[in-house]
Amino acid sequence: MDSISSEIRLLFDYQFNNESTEIDQTLLTQKNYKLLADIGGKLDIYLDGIKFFSEDGILLLEFGVQLKEWLNQVRQGDLSNFIYETMSYSEGPLIEFIQDDDSQSWGIYSVWQEFEYNEKIPLEILNESVNCFLIALHDDLIKKYKVNIEWYV
């Protein structure tokens, strides 16, 4: 899941909650949006090998869907900021990728960040890292829950 770079390394790591292995089959067949709140776990974000963000109660499917939507926009040339707001936390965004003035580098921020990261992340590295995370999450969601992120994008 790690992007390859000699400068900045951005890694998303996750683990599903143990108790959330059973999913109501009716919700699966209906592709019900309740699953966005049912599939959660731990999310860690590392910058240059140092833990930047760690949270045990992230709605992983919801986060994946929002990231996938943002990545699709970026690929179509819409370089909007990524702002992850969740139904489980109402005090503002949990994770943000904010575009720098040059359009090709981004800052990363979180209300729960463990340190301030002042380096700007090149769009290519951000794109690769997010894509690697989404591929792994997509595969694991299908294996564990038979849920496809694409149903919600």
Secondary structure, 3 states (H helix, E strand, C coil): CCCCCCCCCEEEEEEECHHHCCCCHHHHHHCCCCHHHHCCEEEEEEECCEEEEEEEEECHHHHHHHHHHHHHHHHCCCCCCEEECECCECCCCCEEEEECCCCCEEEEEECCCCCCCCCCEEHHHHHHHHHHHHHHHHHHHHHHHCCCHHHHC
